[in-house]
Amino acid sequence: MRAEEMQKILMNDDGGFIAVNKNLIASLGLHEAILYTELVSKLNYYQENDMAVDEFYCTYDDLHISTGILKTAQQTALKNLENFGLIKI
């Protein structure tokens, strides 16, 4: 299978992937970048559906399901994001 075909399969837009900016990974860390990207995506969804303006509810289980990152790693990464001033817990 050609790389282009593989990429189309991997990037199929059915909500099954997280595109994470490499510069964000370098700046924040891998887990932080993944969680921040996922949280921004969730906020965007809620705003598009008139369900939130600036804040929303998201559980550790929700984030584990959507990112694969375990709760303990989430707690560390979320605290780091809060310390960076990017989120409010």
Backbone as a printed PyTorch tensor [residue, N CA C, xyz], in Angstrom:
tensor([[[  0.8430,  -1.1670,   0.0000],
         [  0.0000,   0.0000,   0.0000],
         [  0.8970,   1.2410,   0.0000]],

        [[  0.5530,   2.2110,  -0.8130],
         [  1.3150,   3.4500,  -0.9140],
         [  1.0840,   4.3350,   0.3090]],

        [[  2.0820,   5.1530,   0.6050],
         [  1.9940,   6.0470,   1.7670],
         [  0.7840,   6.9710,   1.6660]],

        [[  0.4800,   7.4420,   0.4750],
         [ -0.6720,   8.3340,   0.2890],
         [ -1.9790,   7.6320,   0.6580]],

        [[ -2.1160,   6.3820,   0.2670],
         [ -3.3090,   5.6050,   0.6040],
         [ -3.3900,   5.3580,   2.1100]],

        [[ -2.2380,   5.0480,   2.7100],
         [ -2.2030,   4.8240,   4.1540],
         [ -2.5980,   6.0970,   4.9010]],

        [[ -2.0950,   7.2390,   4.4400],
         [ -2.4050,   8.5040,   5.0980],
         [ -3.8960,   8.8140,   4.9940]],

        [[ -4.5120,   8.5420,   3.8610],
         [ -5.9520,   8.7650,   3.7040],
         [ -6.7430,   7.9210,   4.6960]],

        [[ -6.3160,   6.6830,   4.9000],
         [ -6.9870,   5.8090,   5.8620],
         [ -6.8050,   6.3430,   7.2710]],

        [[ -5.5790,   6.7390,   7.6140],
         [ -5.2840,   7.2410,   8.9580],
         [ -5.9780,   8.5650,   9.2460]],

        [[ -6.1540,   9.3940,   8.2450],
         [ -6.7300,  10.7180,   8.4400],
         [ -8.2100,  10.7750,   8.0630]],

        [[ -8.8530,   9.6260,   7.9310],
         [-10.2790,   9.5890,   7.6320],
         [-11.0190,  10.4120,   8.6740]],

        [[-11.7780,  11.4060,   8.2310],
         [-12.4030,  12.3650,   9.1420],
         [-13.7010,  11.8290,   9.7290]],

        [[-13.5880,  10.8400,  10.6090],
         [-14.7660,  10.3110,  11.2980],
         [-14.6260,  10.4880,  12.8030]],

        [[-13.7690,  11.4340,  13.2000],
         [-13.5620,  11.6910,  14.6190],
         [-12.5970,  10.7330,  15.2670]],

        [[-11.8930,   9.9360,  14.4850],
         [-11.0350,   8.9090,  15.0310],
         [ -9.5650,   9.2640,  15.1140]],

        [[ -9.2220,  10.5450,  14.9920],
         [ -7.8180,  10.8960,  15.0870],
         [ -7.6660,  12.2530,  15.7710]],

        [[ -6.4500,  12.5120,  16.2390],
         [ -6.1090,  13.7980,  16.8260],
         [ -4.8850,  14.3050,  16.0780]],

        [[ -5.0160,  15.4310,  15.3990],
         [ -3.8800,  16.0520,  14.7210],
         [ -3.2110,  16.9880,  15.7180]],

        [[ -1.9410,  16.7340,  16.0210],
         [ -1.2300,  17.5300,  17.0160],
         [ -0.0500,  18.2230,  16.3430]],

        [[  0.0320,  19.5290,  16.5520],
         [  1.0970,  20.3300,  15.9830],
         [  2.4430,  19.9470,  16.6110]],

        [[  3.4300,  19.7030,  15.7710],
         [  4.7560,  19.2970,  16.2590],
         [  5.4170,  20.3790,  17.0930]],

        [[  5.2010,  21.6430,  16.7490],
         [  5.7720,  22.7370,  17.5420],
         [  5.1400,  22.7820,  18.9270]],

        [[  3.8460,  22.4560,  18.9980],
         [  3.1600,  22.4080,  20.2860],
         [  3.7450,  21.2930,  21.1480]],

        [[  4.0250,  20.1480,  20.5420],
         [  4.6540,  19.0350,  21.2660],
         [  6.0120,  19.4690,  21.8130]],

        [[  6.8050,  20.1420,  20.9820],
         [  8.1360,  20.5840,  21.4060],
         [  8.0470,  21.6170,  22.5300]],

        [[  7.0200,  22.4490,  22.4900],
         [  6.8850,  23.5200,  23.4890],
         [  6.2820,  23.0420,  24.7990]],

        [[  5.2630,  22.1850,  24.7200],
         [  4.5030,  21.8010,  25.9040],
         [  4.8380,  20.4210,  26.4360]],

        [[  5.1870,  19.4980,  25.5580],
         [  5.3380,  18.0860,  25.8960],
         [  4.2590,  17.3020,  25.1600]],

        [[  4.4820,  16.0220,  24.9680],
         [  3.5710,  15.2030,  24.1770],
         [  2.1770,  15.1030,  24.7860]],

        [[  2.0800,  14.6700,  26.0360],
         [  0.7600,  14.5210,  26.6570],
         [  0.0370,  15.8540,  26.7610]],

        [[  0.7740,  16.8990,  27.1070],
         [  0.1760,  18.2190,  27.2100],
         [ -0.3900,  18.6620,  25.8630]],

        [[  0.3800,  18.4670,  24.8060],
         [ -0.0610,  18.8740,  23.4690],
         [ -1.2890,  18.0790,  23.0260]],

        [[ -1.2830,  16.7800,  23.2770],
         [ -2.4330,  15.9430,  22.9040],
         [ -3.6670,  16.3690,  23.6770]],

        [[ -3.5410,  16.5310,  24.9820],
         [ -4.6980,  16.9090,  25.7920],
         [ -5.1900,  18.3060,  25.4390]],

        [[ -4.2790,  19.2420,  25.2320],
         [ -4.6910,  20.6030,  24.8820],
         [ -5.4340,  20.6050,  23.5470]],

        [[ -4.9100,  19.8840,  22.5740],
         [ -5.5590,  19.7950,  21.2690],
         [ -6.9490,  19.1830,  21.3970]],

        [[ -7.0710,  18.1380,  22.1950],
         [ -8.3680,  17.4810,  22.3840],
         [ -9.3370,  18.4020,  23.1150]],

        [[ -8.8690,  19.1190,  24.1170],
         [ -9.7390,  20.0470,  24.8420],
         [-10.2100,  21.1970,  23.9490]],

        [[ -9.3250,  21.7130,  23.1090],
         [ -9.7170,  22.7620,  22.1620],
         [-10.7530,  22.2130,  21.1830]],

        [[-10.5600,  20.9860,  20.7480],
         [-11.5250,  20.3500,  19.8450],
         [-12.8910,  20.1970,  20.5130]],

        [[-12.8890,  19.7610,  21.7740],
         [-14.1490,  19.6200,  22.5100],
         [-14.8250,  20.9760,  22.7150]],

        [[-14.0410,  22.0030,  23.0670],
         [-14.5940,  23.3450,  23.2380],
         [-15.2040,  23.8370,  21.9280]],

        [[-14.5130,  23.6200,  20.8330],
         [-15.0260,  24.0040,  19.5180],
         [-16.3600,  23.3180,  19.2300]],

        [[-16.4360,  22.0210,  19.5230],
         [-17.6910,  21.2770,  19.3200],
         [-18.8310,  21.8880,  20.1340]],

        [[-18.5610,  22.1370,  21.4170],
         [-19.5860,  22.7000,  22.2920],
         [-20.0120,  24.0880,  21.8250]],

        [[-19.0570,  24.9100,  21.3940],
         [-19.3920,  26.2540,  20.9240],
         [-20.1920,  26.2080,  19.6320]],

        [[-19.8050,  25.3180,  18.7120],
         [-20.5410,  25.1900,  17.4470],
         [-21.9780,  24.7490,  17.6690]],

        [[-22.2150,  24.0120,  18.7430],
         [-23.5550,  23.5010,  19.0310],
         [-24.2600,  24.3000,  20.1370]],

        [[-23.7560,  25.5210,  20.3740],
         [-24.3350,  26.4250,  21.3720],
         [-24.4960,  25.7690,  22.7430]],

        [[-23.4940,  24.9810,  23.1270],
         [-23.5270,  24.2790,  24.4130],
         [-22.5410,  24.8670,  25.4160]],

        [[-21.6490,  25.7670,  24.9540],
         [-20.6570,  26.3580,  25.8550],
         [-20.1310,  27.6400,  25.2380]],

        [[-19.6270,  28.5070,  26.0770],
         [-18.9950,  29.7270,  25.5970],
         [-17.4970,  29.6650,  25.8860]],

        [[-17.1410,  29.6040,  27.1640],
         [-15.7300,  29.5920,  27.5400],
         [-15.3160,  28.3660,  28.3390]],

        [[-16.2730,  27.6290,  28.8690],
         [-15.9200,  26.4730,  29.6810],
         [-16.9140,  25.3440,  29.4480]],

        [[-16.4700,  24.1440,  29.7900],
         [-17.3030,  22.9540,  29.6200],
         [-16.8190,  21.8820,  30.5730]],

        [[-17.5840,  20.8200,  30.6740],
         [-17.3170,  19.7040,  31.5850],
         [-16.6990,  18.5620,  30.8110]],

        [[-15.5960,  18.0170,  31.3190],
         [-14.9410,  16.8740,  30.6860],
         [-14.2960,  16.0350,  31.7810]],

        [[-14.5470,  14.7340,  31.7880],
         [-14.0170,  13.8580,  32.8310],
         [-12.7030,  13.2060,  32.3920]],

        [[-11.9920,  12.6640,  33.3870],
         [-10.7830,  11.8990,  33.0710],
         [-11.1260,  10.7070,  32.1720]],

        [[-12.2500,  10.0640,  32.4310],
         [-12.6550,   8.9280,  31.6000],
         [-12.8970,   9.3630,  30.1590]],

        [[-13.5660,  10.5240,  29.9730],
         [-13.7810,  11.0400,  28.6180],
         [-12.4480,  11.2520,  27.8970]],

        [[-11.5110,  11.8750,  28.6060],
         [-10.2060,  12.1300,  27.9930],
         [ -9.4340,  10.8400,  27.7330]],

        [[ -9.5680,   9.8600,  28.6140],
         [ -8.8960,   8.5810,  28.3840],
         [ -9.4380,   7.9070,  27.1360]],

        [[-10.7480,   7.9270,  26.9800],
         [-11.3690,   7.3060,  25.8060],
         [-10.9310,   8.0120,  24.5250]],

        [[-10.8760,   9.3500,  24.5680],
         [-10.5740,  10.0910,  23.3400],
         [ -9.0840,  10.2120,  23.0370]],

        [[ -8.2160,  10.0100,  24.0420],
         [ -6.7770,  10.1730,  23.7940],
         [ -5.9480,   8.9310,  24.0950]],

        [[ -6.4570,   8.0430,  24.9410],
         [ -5.6760,   6.8860,  25.3580],
         [ -4.7200,   7.1910,  26.4950]],

        [[ -4.7170,   8.4210,  26.9880],
         [ -3.8120,   8.8160,  28.0660],
         [ -4.4550,   8.4850,  29.4110]],

        [[ -3.7130,   7.7730,  30.2630],
         [ -4.2350,   7.3490,  31.5570],
         [ -4.4120,   8.5290,  32.5130]],

        [[ -5.2630,   8.3260,  33.5180],
         [ -5.6370,   9.3920,  34.4520],
         [ -4.4370,  10.0490,  35.1220]],

        [[ -3.4870,   9.2620,  35.6020],
         [ -2.3400,   9.8460,  36.3090],
         [ -1.5170,  10.7490,  35.3840]],

        [[ -1.3270,  10.3240,  34.1560],
         [ -0.5900,  11.1510,  33.1870],
         [ -1.4160,  12.3830,  32.8090]],

        [[ -2.7260,  12.2260,  32.7420],
         [ -3.6070,  13.3670,  32.4640],
         [ -3.4870,  14.4100,  33.5660]],

        [[ -3.5120,  13.9490,  34.8100],
         [ -3.4480,  14.8780,  35.9390],
         [ -2.1840,  15.7300,  35.8820]],

        [[ -1.0620,  15.0950,  35.5910],
         [  0.2010,  15.8180,  35.4790],
         [  0.1640,  16.8040,  34.3160]],

        [[ -0.2750,  16.3250,  33.1580],
         [ -0.3040,  17.1730,  31.9650],
         [ -1.2870,  18.3320,  32.1240]],

        [[ -2.4550,  18.0720,  32.7120],
         [ -3.4460,  19.1320,  32.9040],
         [ -2.9410,  20.1780,  33.8850]],

        [[ -2.2510,  19.7450,  34.9180],
         [ -1.6680,  20.6920,  35.8760],
         [ -0.6110,  21.5510,  35.1770]],

        [[  0.1910,  20.9390,  34.3120],
         [  1.1770,  21.6960,  33.5420],
         [  0.4980,  22.7220,  32.6330]],

        [[ -0.5820,  22.3160,  31.9650],
         [ -1.3190,  23.2390,  31.0970],
         [ -1.8990,  24.4010,  31.8990]],

        [[ -2.3570,  24.0930,  33.1050],
         [ -2.8750,  25.1620,  33.9690],
         [ -1.7360,  26.1030,  34.3720]],

        [[ -0.5820,  25.5370,  34.7170],
         [  0.5720,  26.3520,  35.0950],
         [  1.0520,  27.2210,  33.9290]],

        [[  0.8930,  26.7310,  32.6910],
         [  1.2530,  27.5080,  31.4930],
         [  0.2240,  28.6020,  31.2150]],

        [[ -0.9060,  28.5650,  31.9180],
         [ -1.9650,  29.5490,  31.7110],
         [ -2.8550,  29.2510,  30.5210]],

        [[ -2.8340,  28.0030,  30.0510],
         [ -3.6170,  27.6420,  28.8750],
         [ -5.0240,  27.1480,  29.2040]],

        [[ -5.1980,  26.5820,  30.3840],
         [ -6.5110,  26.0900,  30.8010],
         [ -6.7480,  26.4660,  32.2500]],

        [[ -8.0010,  26.3790,  32.6390],
         [ -8.3890,  26.5600,  34.0370],
         [ -9.1060,  25.2990,  34.4660]],

        [[ -8.6060,  24.6750,  35.5220],
         [ -9.2080,  23.4330,  36.0150],
         [-10.1980,  23.7660,  37.1150]]])
